[in-house]
Amino acid sequence: MSTSFDVVVVGGGIHGVGVAQAAAVRGYRVRLLEQSALASGTSSRSSKLVHGGLRYLESGRLGLVRESLKERETLLRIAPELVERRAFYIPIYAQSRRSPPWVTAGLVLYRWLAGREGGQFERVRRSAWGELDGLATRDLKAVFRYNDAQTDDVALTRAVARSAEDFDAEIVLGARFIGAERAGAGYEVRFVRAGRVETCVARTLVNAAGPWAGDVLGRVLPGPPRRAFDLVEGTHIVTKGTLTQGIYYGEAPADGRAVFMMPWHGQILTGTTERLYVGDPALVAPTPTEIAYLQEALARHFPGLTTTVAEAFAGLRVLPHAAQGLNARSRETVLLADAPQARLISVLGGKLTGYRRTAERVMERLAGALPERPARADTARLILPVP
Ligand SMILES: Cc1cc2nc3c(=O)[nH]c(=O)nc-3n(C[C@H](O)[C@H](O)[C@H](O)COP(=O)(O)OP(=O)(O)OC[C@H]3O[C@@H](n4cnc5c(N)ncnc54)[C@H](O)[C@@H]3O)c2cc1C
């Protein structure tokens, strides 16, 4: 087995497999190291939305929203069995923080940013409110309907990994990265597999370890530049019941934050909360307070549904450290390089929706450190296999 690679990727979440695929289709020799199973980190604990992010308009992230909307359309094309367009409903109550004119303005902007595809929206007629899965109508002032998309984050991650393997990327599960040291024109990489330390040589190294990215950076010699970031915990609950019309985008009664309620494998998924997290990323778990917050939001919108929790899970966002509140913080993906001519790139933050574009950017940044190879495919056109 070869021990010399053009690109070694640490982390088998959506970003790691995305980079493995983007590198493999460029004709590079790629190895991906994942300490556990594919999508065992944040990429199995997301809200499963492939979306532009309507709420990011409120913090002025027009570029991010435009790019995410473009990627949404790309993913609908290349993964038609994994990414599906869904109707989204925004109910506005007398107590809601957002007014009907405010939401209309947001949707007009969202439609404009979406360009030709998928930007239609409408105000749902009052006579049709009764068809909305038992949505509470007391104090209801308006309901808006627009389109975005939903996926299965684990299935999407596996599909991208399979596609990378189709182009000869080597994906090694149960392989924990423990260190890398600059050697010649690359890095010597060490990892543990089945209790044994193994090594390989990498021309370039990509740190896609999500919430563990800081730990990985701390194991690279000489120490690369660091960037302060926070881990923000987001919880979801799964409850019994069905939502047949689509995804509901409500506000939590407690503080007006956005909460999604959506159909999920025959049940209902409600999320998400946001709170700063300090500690071992592997130990993140939903707290009773967060569960109660989501139950209250679900009960406010659908009083006829049970709020008994069948399952709850929490994931961690990586957000650049800043003085602003969590909601106002940038959701842009940060690519942190070791030097102007990068050989090591860390992927910090970002969205499931933008994984493909992020992976392309990583490869553009590494291009100067890699030999020219004839490209074998274009990830924007490559249909993903169904895992
Ligand atoms: C609550 C929540 C909801 C979200 N909802 C959405 C959404 O609806 N839509 C959207 O577009 N985005 C959403 N996101 C963002 C999206 O989920 C993340 O940006 C994305 O999943 C991050 O993927 P990643 O590959 O960077 O990290 P991860 O998925 O965490 O992957 C990192 C991997 O690295 C591995 N690893 C760590 N250390 C090592 C090591 N030393 N050796 C080997 N492997 C290692 C881990 O085991 C893990 O599998 C959400 C995020 C959160 C937290």
Ligand as a Chemical Component Dictionary entry (heavy atoms), coordinates in Angstrom:
data_LIG
# 
_chem_comp.id                   LIG 
_chem_comp.type                 NON-POLYMER 
_chem_comp.pdbx_formal_charge   0 
_chem_comp.three_letter_code    LIG 
# 
loop_
_chem_comp_atom.comp_id 
_chem_comp_atom.atom_id 
_chem_comp_atom.alt_atom_id 
_chem_comp_atom.type_symbol 
_chem_comp_atom.charge 
_chem_comp_atom.model_Cartn_x 
_chem_comp_atom.model_Cartn_y 
_chem_comp_atom.model_Cartn_z 
_chem_comp_atom.pdbx_ordinal 
LIG C1  C1  C 0 -26.994 22.476 15.279 1  
LIG C2  C2  C 0 -26.471 22.676 13.893 2  
LIG C3  C3  C 0 -27.364 22.765 12.833 3  
LIG C4  C4  C 0 -26.879 22.953 11.539 4  
LIG N1  N1  N 0 -27.763 22.997 10.500 5  
LIG C5  C5  C 0 -27.326 23.170 9.249  6  
LIG C6  C6  C 0 -28.237 23.151 8.163  7  
LIG O1  O1  O 0 -29.447 22.921 8.339  8  
LIG N2  N2  N 0 -27.758 23.362 6.918  9  
LIG C7  C7  C 0 -26.435 23.594 6.685  10 
LIG O2  O2  O 0 -26.079 23.821 5.529  11 
LIG N3  N3  N 0 -25.517 23.580 7.695  12 
LIG C8  C8  C 0 -25.941 23.365 8.955  13 
LIG N4  N4  N 0 -25.046 23.310 9.993  14 
LIG C9  C9  C 0 -23.620 23.435 9.704  15 
LIG C10 C10 C 0 -23.050 22.080 9.249  16 
LIG O3  O3  O 0 -23.679 21.020 9.920  17 
LIG C11 C11 C 0 -21.557 22.048 9.512  18 
LIG O4  O4  O 0 -20.938 23.159 8.917  19 
LIG C12 C12 C 0 -20.877 20.814 8.943  20 
LIG O5  O5  O 0 -21.563 19.637 9.268  21 
LIG C13 C13 C 0 -19.439 20.758 9.474  22 
LIG O6  O6  O 0 -18.814 19.662 8.901  23 
LIG P1  P1  P 0 -17.271 19.379 9.143  24 
LIG O7  O7  O 0 -16.895 18.333 8.187  25 
LIG O8  O8  O 0 -16.520 20.661 9.134  26 
LIG O9  O9  O 0 -17.177 18.852 10.662 27 
LIG P2  P2  P 0 -17.646 17.463 11.298 28 
LIG O10 O10 O 0 -18.858 16.930 10.664 29 
LIG O11 O11 O 0 -17.691 17.660 12.778 30 
LIG O12 O12 O 0 -16.468 16.467 10.934 31 
LIG C14 C14 C 0 -15.225 16.476 11.583 32 
LIG C15 C15 C 0 -14.738 15.038 11.626 33 
LIG O13 O13 O 0 -13.369 15.039 12.021 34 
LIG C16 C16 C 0 -13.148 13.865 12.767 35 
LIG N5  N5  N 0 -11.923 14.065 13.544 36 
LIG C17 C17 C 0 -11.719 14.941 14.535 37 
LIG N6  N6  N 0 -10.465 14.832 15.035 38 
LIG C18 C18 C 0 -9.854  13.839 14.324 39 
LIG C19 C19 C 0 -8.558  13.247 14.374 40 
LIG N7  N7  N 0 -7.616  13.637 15.257 41 
LIG N8  N8  N 0 -8.283  12.257 13.497 42 
LIG C20 C20 C 0 -9.204  11.820 12.586 43 
LIG N9  N9  N 0 -10.471 12.347 12.515 44 
LIG C21 C21 C 0 -10.785 13.354 13.371 45 
LIG C22 C22 C 0 -14.406 13.733 13.609 46 
LIG O14 O14 O 0 -14.585 12.405 14.076 47 
LIG C23 C23 C 0 -15.486 14.177 12.636 48 
LIG O15 O15 O 0 -16.088 13.081 11.956 49 
LIG C24 C24 C 0 -25.495 23.093 11.304 50 
LIG C25 C25 C 0 -24.598 22.993 12.377 51 
LIG C26 C26 C 0 -25.083 22.770 13.652 52 
LIG C27 C27 C 0 -24.133 22.632 14.788 53 
# 
loop_
_chem_comp_bond.comp_id 
_chem_comp_bond.atom_id_1 
_chem_comp_bond.atom_id_2 
_chem_comp_bond.value_order 
_chem_comp_bond.pdbx_ordinal 
LIG C1  C2  SING 1  
LIG C2  C3  SING 2  
LIG C2  C26 DOUB 3  
LIG C3  C4  DOUB 4  
LIG C4  N1  SING 5  
LIG C4  C24 SING 6  
LIG N1  C5  DOUB 7  
LIG C5  C6  SING 8  
LIG C5  C8  SING 9  
LIG C6  O1  DOUB 10 
LIG C6  N2  SING 11 
LIG N2  C7  SING 12 
LIG C7  O2  DOUB 13 
LIG C7  N3  SING 14 
LIG N3  C8  DOUB 15 
LIG C8  N4  SING 16 
LIG N4  C9  SING 17 
LIG N4  C24 SING 18 
LIG C9  C10 SING 19 
LIG C10 O3  SING 20 
LIG C10 C11 SING 21 
LIG C11 O4  SING 22 
LIG C11 C12 SING 23 
LIG C12 O5  SING 24 
LIG C12 C13 SING 25 
LIG C13 O6  SING 26 
LIG O6  P1  SING 27 
LIG P1  O7  DOUB 28 
LIG P1  O8  SING 29 
LIG P1  O9  SING 30 
LIG O9  P2  SING 31 
LIG P2  O10 DOUB 32 
LIG P2  O11 SING 33 
LIG P2  O12 SING 34 
LIG O12 C14 SING 35 
LIG C14 C15 SING 36 
LIG C15 O13 SING 37 
LIG C15 C23 SING 38 
LIG O13 C16 SING 39 
LIG C16 N5  SING 40 
LIG C16 C22 SING 41 
LIG N5  C17 SING 42 
LIG N5  C21 SING 43 
LIG C17 N6  DOUB 44 
LIG N6  C18 SING 45 
LIG C18 C19 SING 46 
LIG C18 C21 DOUB 47 
LIG C19 N7  SING 48 
LIG C19 N8  DOUB 49 
LIG N8  C20 SING 50 
LIG C20 N9  DOUB 51 
LIG N9  C21 SING 52 
LIG C22 O14 SING 53 
LIG C22 C23 SING 54 
LIG C23 O15 SING 55 
LIG C24 C25 DOUB 56 
LIG C25 C26 SING 57 
LIG C26 C27 SING 58 
# 
